[in-house]
Amino acid sequence: MSDSTADLSMSREALIAIIAKFALAATGFLGVVIFSRVLGVNGVGRYYTLLAAANLVAQISSGVNGAIKKRVSEVETPVSEYFGLGVVFNSAFVAVLAVLLVLTYPLLQSYVGPFAFGIGFIGVVASLSYFALVNRVYAGIGNTGASFWTDTLRSLLTLAAQVVLLWLGWHVLGLLIGFVAATAATAVVVYLLLRLRPAIPSRETVSRTYEFARWNVPNGLLQNMYSRLDVLLLYAIVGSSAVGLYEPALRLTIPATFISASIGDSLVVKASGLHSIDRDVVDDLKNAVSYTCLLSIPIFFGVVAMPAELMTVVYGPDFAAGAAALVGLAAFQLFNTLRQPFAMVINGIDRPDLQFRVKFLVLVIHAPLAVGLGLEYGLLGVIAATVATEIVRVCLYLYAARKLFEEIVLTWQLGKQLLSGVVMFVVVAWLVDAVGVTGWVSLIGVVGVGAAVYFAALGIISAHFRSTLGHAFTNAVPEERQFW
């Protein structure tokens, strides 16, 4: 690698990634709407339960792929050797998993369903593993913004394949087949973009990957267990109908993560580059924290103003029961986006051990709390446990940052965004009461007015926001094409 990762423009890469994230969310959102209306609550719940289980298992390979991304983002790294190591590991992992499934299927049949679902499960894990490898290497060498666009391509292909298979009557199995085919095809595209041949890894390459992966693999498992535990618990405690309400509600809050995810991916690469040449990362962390909640704050206030309207207009009257769940999940995203820059910097400065301690403690708190509240209050109990645990996680990351950087990394920009969100809430609540939201036209109109009020208010009270926005667009456009 060159020094490019240390000098990476976070604002430029984040802006590129944000645009891709919006396109990605649009296709994902459209997919959930179609699946909900074709398969109903139970069908959607079954698909997302299988997908959650596959994502959990894939975290083993994902942890190694993440370690490879960390190493290739460092200065002067043999990228081909790390890529070769990834190919060998992912191939061996999928082969072992396939054998295990065949041997244990009689025990898992009641949970997995027909054996075809088991094959689909292996296909999802395999395709995700290889796609994660090539896309993370692609991001690690400095293409963080472009890597979001390749993920967007994967989402577009997935939706197209799944809609065709649904139309042909393949139902849940069709969704699995479409997911696998599109993910595998996109992995091939990214491999061609890499223009990189895998090489036999040296002992040092294996050793350095292991040093990071021995923490990153359990970190990935813990993170996925934490994020997907809700779905698995709801399926076990309440049934697929609860998952069928939870997942569509969660999809409505996904745009809240666009800024934090886009900043975070650039931040971990830049922090890794800076740390590898002993340069400070705290200023970049402060900038990331300042805007990580830029979308999660207005989305939270907007959801609080009209939860039932959002669920019924988007998914239909059968999903009205998910309104309270939507409010809880929007609150979760508020804290989830706040913690992400801290997690990315800790990874970037080569402290996966610290990441592991935080995630392990959070899971130990969350699991029994979610089980207890879930048994007592069902869907809302599980979500309440998730929100409470996420607040604890934010506090743990703030404490870790205080120890690492000797200061509390919070900025006034968060307060200004909260104030703008309150102003937006007042306007949106008044509009919902005065005009009513009964269809797509009125919903889009109210959301548009709310967004305009939020960003106008923030632009008025925050000179830093105006400056940052101008800087991001200036860096995103080549100098010879700038006409302002």
Secondary structure as GFF3:
##gff-version 3
##sequence-region A 1 484
A	DSSP	three_ten_helix	3	5	.	.	.	ID=ss1
A	DSSP	alpha_helix	10	72	.	.	.	ID=ss2
A	DSSP	alpha_helix	79	112	.	.	.	ID=ss3
A	DSSP	alpha_helix	115	140	.	.	.	ID=ss4
A	DSSP	alpha_helix	144	167	.	.	.	ID=ss5
A	DSSP	alpha_helix	171	194	.	.	.	ID=ss6
A	DSSP	alpha_helix	203	237	.	.	.	ID=ss7
A	DSSP	alpha_helix	240	253	.	.	.	ID=ss8
A	DSSP	three_ten_helix	254	257	.	.	.	ID=ss9
A	DSSP	alpha_helix	258	276	.	.	.	ID=ss10
A	DSSP	alpha_helix	282	291	.	.	.	ID=ss11
A	DSSP	alpha_helix	296	305	.	.	.	ID=ss12
A	DSSP	alpha_helix	307	315	.	.	.	ID=ss13
A	DSSP	three_ten_helix	317	322	.	.	.	ID=ss14
A	DSSP	alpha_helix	323	348	.	.	.	ID=ss15
A	DSSP	alpha_helix	352	377	.	.	.	ID=ss16
A	DSSP	alpha_helix	379	405	.	.	.	ID=ss17
A	DSSP	alpha_helix	412	434	.	.	.	ID=ss18
A	DSSP	alpha_helix	440	461	.	.	.	ID=ss19
A	DSSP	alpha_helix	463	476	.	.	.	ID=ss20
A	DSSP	three_ten_helix	479	481	.	.	.	ID=ss21
###
